[in-house]
Amino acid sequence: MIKAIIFDFDGLILDTETHEYEVLCEIFAEHRCELPLSLWGKLIGTKSDFNPYTYLEEQAKKKLDHNELSQRQKELFLQRIIQENARPGVVDYLDAAKTLGLKVGLASSSNYEWVSNHLKRLNLLDRFECIRTSDHVQNVKPDPALYLEAAKCLGVRPDECIAFEDSANGALAAKRAGMKCVTVPNTVTKDLAFCEVDHSLESMAHMELKELISFLDKQ
């Protein structure tokens, strides 16, 4: 029996990932270089030592000012993300969870400050009973620790949870934690190689939460 739903954040609630990739592509294009999605996609939803500016230097074959590139990336990203709302269906799922008496958590590989500040801007922070981020665990996704900690915090077993994810690393973390996983990919994650999940939606707006739970119960 499903007792809780646990959301990822980046790319799932707020599509930061598409904007981040597009901004980097814009910067790379200024130097007549490309950042392949096949490379960047492997890093989505997890932490990595990969430095896009170092990679850009290698492609451009010249030394670049990393601080200047970083500042430009932040400025371009902020211009985009400040206008972004929650992805379609997210608020409806949060409303439905309350009506259905489900507990609601969040598990993100980003840090708490990043997640909480955006949730405050979207007026969604108080909708989550428990938030677990990179500040709470040693290893982020695809390690299952974040999801296990979120379930523990909510007082439910992992097999009583549905995890909602947009990335391959996140989906793998959810399944490793023993949860049902429903993917809702975004523009930059829709073509990634996902592990076997329980269902995939183009958008949460395409299927009501109650209907989704009923569908998963029949599997």
Residue pairs with C-beta under 8 A, 6 or more apart in sequence:
1 160
2 102
2 160
2 161
2 162
2 180
2 213
2 216
2 217
3 102
3 103
3 156
3 160
3 161
4 102
4 103
4 104
4 105
4 151
4 154
4 156
4 160
4 161
4 162
5 93
5 97
5 102
5 103
5 104
5 105
5 161
5 162
5 163
5 164
5 209
6 104
6 105
6 106
6 107
6 147
6 150
6 151
6 154
6 161
6 162
6 163
6 164
6 174
6 179
7 13
7 90
7 104
7 105
7 106
7 107
7 128
7 163
7 164
8 45
8 106
8 107
8 108
8 163
8 164
8 165
8 166
8 167
8 170
9 106
9 108
9 110
9 115
9 118
9 119
10 16
10 17
10 45
10 108
10 109
10 110
11 17
11 18
11 44
11 45
11 166
11 167
11 186
11 188
11 189
12 87
12 90
12 164
12 165
12 166
12 170
12 184
12 186
13 86
13 87
13 90
13 106
13 119
13 122
13 124
14 81
14 84
14 86
14 87
14 118
14 122
15 84
15 87
15 186
15 187
16 81
16 84
16 118
17 44
17 166
17 167
17 186
17 188
17 189
18 186
18 187
18 188
19 77
19 80
19 81
19 84
20 77
21 35
21 37
21 40
21 188
22 80
23 73
23 76
23 77
23 80
24 35
24 40
24 52
24 73
25 34
25 35
26 76
27 56
27 69
27 72
27 73
27 76
28 34
28 35
28 52
28 56
28 59
31 56
31 59
31 60
31 64
32 60
33 56
33 59
33 60
34 59
35 52
35 55
35 56
37 188
37 191
39 55
40 52
40 188
41 168
41 188
41 189
41 191
41 192
42 168
43 50
44 167
44 168
44 169
44 188
44 189
44 192
45 109
45 141
45 142
45 165
45 166
45 167
45 168
45 169
45 170
45 173
46 109
46 140
46 141
46 142
46 167
46 169
47 109
47 134
47 140
51 66
53 64
53 66
53 69
53 70
54 66
56 64
56 69
57 63
57 64
81 118
85 122
86 122
86 124
87 184
87 186
87 203
87 204
88 203
88 204
88 205
89 184
89 203
89 204
89 205
89 206
90 124
90 204
91 124
92 204
92 205
92 208
92 209
93 164
93 204
93 209
94 104
94 124
94 127
96 208
96 209
96 210
97 103
97 104
97 209
98 104
100 209
100 210
100 213
103 129
103 130
103 154
103 155
103 156
104 127
104 128
104 129
105 128
105 129
105 130
105 131
105 132
105 150
105 151
105 153
105 154
105 161
106 115
106 128
106 130
106 131
106 132
106 150
107 132
107 133
107 141
107 146
107 147
107 149
107 150
107 163
107 173
108 115
108 131
108 132
108 133
108 134
108 146
109 133
109 134
109 140
109 141
109 146
109 169
109 170
110 133
110 134
111 133
111 134
111 135
112 131
112 133
112 134
112 135
112 136
114 133
115 131
115 133
116 125
116 131
119 125
119 128
129 153
129 154
130 150
130 153
130 154
132 146
132 149
132 150
132 153
133 146
134 140
136 146
136 149
137 143
137 145
137 146
137 149
138 145
139 145
140 146
141 167
141 169
141 170
141 172
141 173
142 169
142 170
142 172
142 173
142 176
143 173
143 176
144 173
144 174
144 176
144 177
144 178
146 173
147 158
147 161
147 163
147 173
147 174
147 176
147 177
147 179
148 158
148 177
150 161
151 157
151 158
151 160
151 161
151 177
151 179
154 161
158 177
158 178
158 179
159 178
159 179
159 180
161 179
161 180
162 179
162 180
162 181
162 182
162 198
162 212
162 213
162 216
163 170
163 171
163 174
163 177
163 179
163 180
163 181
163 182
164 181
164 182
164 183
164 184
164 204
165 171
165 173
165 174
165 181
165 182
165 183
165 184
165 197
166 183
166 184
166 185
166 186
166 189
167 185
167 189
167 192
168 189
168 192
168 193
168 194
168 195
171 181
171 183
171 194
171 195
171 197
172 195
174 180
174 181
174 197
175 181
175 195
175 196
175 197
180 198
180 216
181 197
181 198
182 197
182 198
182 199
182 200
182 201
182 212
182 216
183 194
183 197
183 199
183 200
183 201
184 200
184 201
184 202
184 203
184 204
185 192
185 200
185 202
194 200
198 216
198 219
199 212
199 215
199 216
201 207
201 212
207 215
